[in-house]
Amino acid sequence: MPRHRRGFDLEAAHAHLVRADPALAPWLRRHGPLPAPAGWRRRLQPVDALARAILYQQLSGKAAATIVARVEAAAGSRRLDAAALMRVDDARLRACGVSANKLRALRDLAARAEAGQVPDARRLAYMDAEAIVQALLPVRGIGRWTVEMLLMFQLGRPDVLPLDDLGIRKGAQLLDGLPQPPDAAGLRARGAAWAPYRTYAALWLWRIVALVRDEAQA
């Protein structure tokens, strides 16, 4: 099985989308290529990344960052791997601001990691995107969207299109001048032209939403 590299050629992706999508091309020409996500350059620690994703769910960035810092302090580690999570008892995690549901999710993640059921960085490098989704979905509190964010921002897989992401659907609405955002099936059909760089297209749809918002506020 081939090894998947982390990240992809952003200039090739940019050029492909300019050629492939007449609606998207003017945005790309006007604003230029996007930078590589910072996560592509960091050491990949899957359990740590998933633990942080769980802690950030349904919270503002500031509130979640505060809770994560408390959990790190309680664990005595900046790396929230299985060993670190298991060092902190339930009462201390709850005192950090971790909800009961997230506590159960962190315990399940740590137990599965200890049992070898969470692929490590080396194993992930030899798995395709859908295999990674299916391997991680059994973890409590981890849904497809969370795994897709891991695929895009940590693993740098080039062809991921999160069909249920409201920001991406809003970007597709703005791109095509639609009266409402497309549903998942419509976005899947629309995204066929973006393959094999649907990740880069998704990054651009988020950026279009931000650019339109900034222009409206100017």
Backbone torsions as a table, in degrees:
resi	resn	phi	psi	omega
1	MET	NA	133.2	-177.1
2	PRO	-69.0	152.6	177.5
3	ARG	-88.8	132.1	178.9
4	HIS	-89.5	127.6	176.1
5	ARG	-76.2	155.9	175.3
6	ARG	-87.2	122.2	-177.4
7	GLY	90.0	172.2	-179.4
8	PHE	-150.7	172.9	-176.4
9	ASP	-75.4	102.9	-176.9
10	LEU	-67.0	-34.4	179.0
11	GLU	-67.4	-39.4	176.6
12	ALA	-64.9	-40.6	178.4
13	ALA	-63.5	-43.4	179.8
14	HIS	-60.3	-48.0	-178.7
15	ALA	-63.8	-38.7	179.7
16	HIS	-62.3	-45.2	-177.2
17	LEU	-70.5	-32.0	174.7
18	VAL	-61.0	-41.2	179.2
19	ARG	-74.1	-36.0	-167.1
20	ALA	-87.2	-23.5	-172.1
21	ASP	-134.2	102.6	-178.9
22	PRO	-62.2	-26.5	179.3
23	ALA	-77.2	-37.0	-177.9
24	LEU	-82.2	-28.8	-174.6
25	ALA	-53.5	-44.3	-178.8
26	PRO	-61.7	-35.7	177.3
27	TRP	-63.7	-43.8	-177.8
28	LEU	-67.4	-40.8	179.8
29	ARG	-66.5	-38.1	-175.5
30	ARG	-70.9	-37.5	-170.9
31	HIS	-109.7	-12.0	175.4
32	GLY	81.4	172.6	-177.2
33	PRO	-62.0	149.7	176.1
34	LEU	-83.0	150.7	176.1
35	PRO	-75.4	161.0	177.4
36	ALA	-71.7	137.3	174.9
37	PRO	-57.3	141.9	-176.0
38	ALA	-60.9	-31.0	-177.3
39	GLY	-62.4	-21.7	179.1
40	TRP	-65.9	-25.1	-174.9
41	ARG	-96.1	-12.8	-178.4
42	ARG	-85.1	154.4	174.6
43	ARG	-61.4	131.4	-176.8
44	LEU	-81.9	123.0	176.8
45	GLN	-129.0	89.7	-170.2
46	PRO	-56.3	-44.2	-178.0
47	VAL	-65.7	-43.4	177.0
48	ASP	-59.2	-45.9	-179.2
49	ALA	-62.7	-40.7	-179.6
50	LEU	-71.4	-37.8	177.6
51	ALA	-61.5	-43.8	179.0
52	ARG	-66.3	-37.9	177.4
53	ALA	-61.3	-41.6	177.5
54	ILE	-61.9	-46.5	-177.0
55	LEU	-66.4	-29.4	-178.5
56	TYR	-82.7	-12.7	-174.6
57	GLN	-60.2	131.4	172.5
58	GLN	62.2	25.3	176.8
59	LEU	-130.0	154.9	171.8
60	SER	-67.1	157.4	-179.1
61	GLY	-57.7	-41.1	-177.5
62	LYS	-66.6	-45.4	-179.1
63	ALA	-63.9	-43.3	-179.1
64	ALA	-65.2	-41.8	-180.0
65	ALA	-61.4	-36.3	178.0
66	THR	-64.2	-44.8	180.0
67	ILE	-66.0	-43.4	178.8
68	VAL	-59.0	-43.3	179.6
69	ALA	-62.1	-37.9	178.3
70	ARG	-67.0	-40.6	179.3
71	VAL	-65.7	-41.7	177.2
72	GLU	-59.2	-43.8	-179.4
73	ALA	-64.9	-41.7	-179.5
74	ALA	-65.5	-36.6	-179.9
75	ALA	-81.3	-15.9	-176.7
76	GLY	68.1	32.0	-176.3
77	SER	-155.6	141.2	172.4
78	ARG	-82.4	-10.3	179.6
79	ARG	-105.1	113.9	-176.9
80	LEU	-91.6	65.9	176.6
81	ASP	-87.5	-175.9	-175.7
82	ALA	-60.1	-42.9	-178.3
83	ALA	-62.1	-42.6	179.9
84	ALA	-64.8	-44.2	-179.8
85	LEU	-63.5	-36.7	-177.6
86	MET	-76.8	-14.5	176.6
87	ARG	-74.4	-18.4	-174.8
88	VAL	-104.8	123.7	-178.1
89	ASP	-76.9	170.3	-174.6
90	ASP	-59.4	-43.2	-176.8
91	ALA	-62.6	-40.7	-179.7
92	ARG	-69.7	-37.4	176.2
93	LEU	-64.2	-41.7	178.6
94	ARG	-64.2	-36.6	178.8
95	ALA	-67.3	-23.5	176.0
96	CYS	-75.0	-10.3	-177.9
97	GLY	103.1	9.6	179.8
98	VAL	-78.8	125.5	-179.3
99	SER	-68.5	164.6	179.9
100	ALA	-60.8	-41.6	179.9
101	ASN	-65.4	-41.8	179.6
102	LYS	-69.7	-33.2	175.8
103	LEU	-60.7	-46.1	178.7
104	ARG	-62.9	-37.5	179.1
105	ALA	-65.8	-43.0	179.1
106	LEU	-64.8	-38.7	178.0
107	ARG	-65.2	-40.8	179.1
108	ASP	-66.3	-42.3	178.0
109	LEU	-59.4	-47.7	-178.5
110	ALA	-63.6	-42.8	-179.2
111	ALA	-64.2	-42.5	179.6
112	ARG	-67.4	-37.3	178.2
113	ALA	-64.4	-43.2	178.5
114	GLU	-62.8	-31.4	179.9
115	ALA	-84.7	1.5	179.6
116	GLY	78.4	18.5	-177.3
117	GLN	-92.8	-6.5	175.2
118	VAL	-107.0	115.1	-177.0
119	PRO	-59.6	137.6	175.1
120	ASP	-82.1	179.7	-175.3
121	ALA	-59.3	-39.6	-178.4
122	ARG	-65.3	-44.8	179.6
123	ARG	-64.5	-40.6	-179.5
124	LEU	-60.1	-33.7	-177.8
125	ALA	-63.4	-21.7	-178.7
126	TYR	-107.7	11.3	179.3
127	MET	-109.6	143.3	174.5
128	ASP	-79.6	170.3	-171.7
129	ALA	-59.7	-45.7	-177.5
130	GLU	-67.6	-35.1	176.6
131	ALA	-63.1	-37.1	177.5
132	ILE	-66.7	-43.1	176.8
133	VAL	-56.1	-50.4	-176.3
134	GLN	-66.7	-31.3	178.9
135	ALA	-71.0	-30.9	-174.1
136	LEU	-99.2	-19.3	179.9
137	LEU	-59.1	-32.4	178.5
138	PRO	-64.6	-17.4	179.4
139	VAL	-68.2	128.3	179.3
140	ARG	-56.9	133.4	177.1
141	GLY	84.1	-0.4	180.0
142	ILE	-109.8	116.6	176.7
143	GLY	-107.4	178.1	-178.2
144	ARG	-58.7	-42.0	-178.2
145	TRP	-59.5	-42.2	-180.0
146	THR	-62.3	-41.9	178.7
147	VAL	-67.3	-37.5	178.2
148	GLU	-62.4	-37.3	176.4
149	MET	-64.7	-38.8	175.2
150	LEU	-61.7	-44.1	-179.8
151	LEU	-61.8	-40.2	-175.9
152	MET	-79.0	-49.9	-167.1
153	PHE	-97.3	-16.0	176.6
154	GLN	-110.1	-46.8	-177.2
155	LEU	-88.5	-19.9	177.6
156	GLY	65.6	37.0	178.1
157	ARG	-74.4	137.3	-167.3
158	PRO	-81.2	-17.2	-167.4
159	ASP	-126.6	53.4	-179.3
160	VAL	-112.4	128.3	178.0
161	LEU	-129.5	101.5	-179.0
162	PRO	-70.6	102.1	-170.6
163	LEU	-70.5	-21.4	-177.0
164	ASP	-100.3	5.0	-179.4
165	ASP	-78.0	121.1	-175.1
166	LEU	-66.6	-34.2	178.8
167	GLY	-65.9	-40.6	178.4
168	ILE	-66.9	-41.1	178.8
169	ARG	-65.7	-37.4	176.1
170	LYS	-65.3	-39.1	176.6
171	GLY	-62.2	-40.2	177.7
172	ALA	-65.4	-36.4	176.2
173	GLN	-61.5	-47.2	179.7
174	LEU	-65.8	-40.2	-179.1
175	LEU	-58.8	-43.8	-173.4
176	ASP	-102.2	3.5	179.4
177	GLY	62.6	41.4	-177.7
178	LEU	-85.4	153.1	178.0
179	PRO	-69.7	-22.5	177.6
180	GLN	-152.1	162.3	-179.2
181	PRO	-64.1	145.6	176.9
182	PRO	-68.0	153.0	173.0
183	ASP	-79.2	-179.2	-175.4
184	ALA	-60.0	-41.7	-179.5
185	ALA	-65.2	-41.4	178.9
186	GLY	-65.5	-39.3	178.9
187	LEU	-67.9	-39.0	178.0
188	ARG	-60.3	-45.4	179.9
189	ALA	-64.7	-42.3	-179.0
190	ARG	-64.8	-33.5	-175.8
191	GLY	-79.3	-5.8	-178.8
192	ALA	-58.2	-36.0	-178.5
193	ALA	-69.5	-19.2	-175.8
194	TRP	-85.7	-18.1	179.7
195	ALA	-60.6	144.9	5.3
196	PRO	-94.0	28.9	-178.3
197	TYR	-126.3	47.6	-178.6
198	ARG	-70.4	-24.2	173.7
199	THR	-60.9	-46.9	-179.1
200	TYR	-64.3	-38.6	176.2
201	ALA	-62.5	-41.0	178.9
202	ALA	-62.4	-42.4	176.9
203	LEU	-58.9	-38.5	179.9
204	TRP	-71.2	-35.8	178.5
205	LEU	-64.5	-40.0	173.7
206	TRP	-61.8	-40.7	-177.8
207	ARG	-67.9	-36.6	178.3
208	ILE	-59.9	-42.9	177.3
209	VAL	-58.1	-44.9	-179.3
210	ALA	-66.6	-40.6	-179.7
211	LEU	-65.4	-42.2	179.2
212	VAL	-65.8	-40.7	177.9
213	ARG	-62.5	-44.8	-178.8
214	ASP	-64.7	-39.0	178.4
215	GLU	-64.8	-37.6	-179.6
216	ALA	-68.3	-28.7	-177.9
217	GLN	-88.7	-11.7	-176.4
218	ALA	-71.0	NA	NA
